[in-house]
Amino acid sequence: MSARMPIDFTFARQVALPAQSSITNAYKAVNLADAFSIRLPPDASTDPDVLARFIFDNQPAWIGRLMRVRDAIVAGFGLKTGSHLAGLAQGAKAERLGIFKIYRSTPNEIVVGEDDNHLDFRVSILCHGAQAGGGERELTISTVVHCHNLLGRAYILVIALFHRMVVKASLRRAARIGWPP
């Protein structure tokens, strides 16, 4: 008889874009598309809005420092900075999740993103798997980006590696802190 390995609820892995996500076919052409998934423990919330806010509110400190460096660089190119987006969130007419505009919200998925002159992007936070009665549940963060011009393509070329590190680190940190019930 083989012993069952304990489930590692802190391991974030790269996966294919989920077919059930509304952003999988959001753009005709994409310049970046990726998804990262993590298993949720049985007692964790399955509300994607709650989980997304928890992830964004508990990111590692180095991500904030990285965003400040990014903002200092992109401000000279006329791109939206984190402080600009935070200002939009303060007086938001549209619903926002942190600095991002909410484009869609369902019981299983929340989609956030922004549109800018150089690119548009959408991020999906999707809860899927067994919802009741046990079984594995997962949280998948997917991102799709559509670039409008050379500046957008250059930006994504530089940002892609950091983006992937940020998503995985954010998922791992949220899991280590403990998902909200």
Secondary structure, 3 states (H helix, E strand, C coil): CCCCCCCCCCCCEEECCCCCCCCCCCCCCCCEEEEEEEEECCCCCCCHHHHHHHHHHCCCHHHHHHHHHHHHHHHHHCCCCHHHHHHHHHCCCCCEECCEEEEEECCCEEEEEEECCCEEEEEEEEEEECCCCCCCEEEEEEEEEEECCHHHHHHHHHHHHHHHHHHHHHHHHHHHHCCCC
